[in-house]
């Protein structure tokens, strides 16, 4: 069971890393996948830098956790995914943003998956 969980948990990690790579290599197309235009000037620098860092951090933390068995590394990824979902809801409630349920749902699933893995998988497994 733990081996299957490790395989399942690597899938979102790879998606995150690939999205980070997308922000570096093809930021306009990657941003469009999230419903964003590619910004100009300082906004572009912030958009690419912040979002690439976000996705690389989440993906690498999960990969670190699965390769080292150190459950600590699941928590930053869970926090990033969970807080993103939370702040999307706040944006909808307070700032007239579209409720992005198609993006919130995977973020919530990934959050619980990472927390479950942190609870189930250790160096001994």
CORNORRA-V865550 format. One record per backbone hydrogen bond with DSSP energy under -0.5 kcal/mol. CO is the residue of the C=O (numbers start at 1). NH is the residue of the N-H. Records with the same first field share a line. If there is no record, write none. Layout:
BEGIN
CO = NH, NH
END
This chain:
BEGIN
1 = 5
2 = 6
3 = 7
4 = 8
5 = 9
6 = 10
7 = 11
8 = 11, 12
9 = 13
10 = 14
11 = 15
12 = 16
13 = 17
14 = 18
15 = 19
16 = 20
17 = 21
18 = 22
19 = 23
20 = 24
21 = 25
22 = 26
26 = 30
27 = 31
28 = 32
29 = 33
30 = 34
31 = 34, 36
32 = 35
37 = 39
40 = 43, 44
41 = 45
42 = 46
43 = 47
44 = 48
45 = 49
46 = 50
47 = 51
48 = 52
49 = 53
50 = 54
51 = 55
52 = 56
53 = 57
54 = 58
55 = 59
56 = 60
57 = 61
58 = 62
59 = 63
60 = 64
61 = 65
62 = 66
63 = 67
64 = 68
65 = 69
69 = 71
70 = 73
71 = 74, 75
72 = 75, 76
73 = 77
74 = 78
75 = 79
76 = 80
77 = 81
78 = 82
79 = 83
80 = 84
81 = 85
82 = 86
83 = 87
84 = 88
85 = 89
86 = 90
87 = 91
88 = 92
89 = 93
90 = 94
91 = 95, 97
92 = 96
98 = 100
99 = 101
100 = 103, 104
101 = 105
103 = 107
104 = 108
105 = 109
106 = 110
107 = 111
108 = 112
109 = 113
110 = 114
111 = 115
112 = 116
113 = 117
114 = 118
115 = 119
116 = 120
117 = 121
122 = 125
END
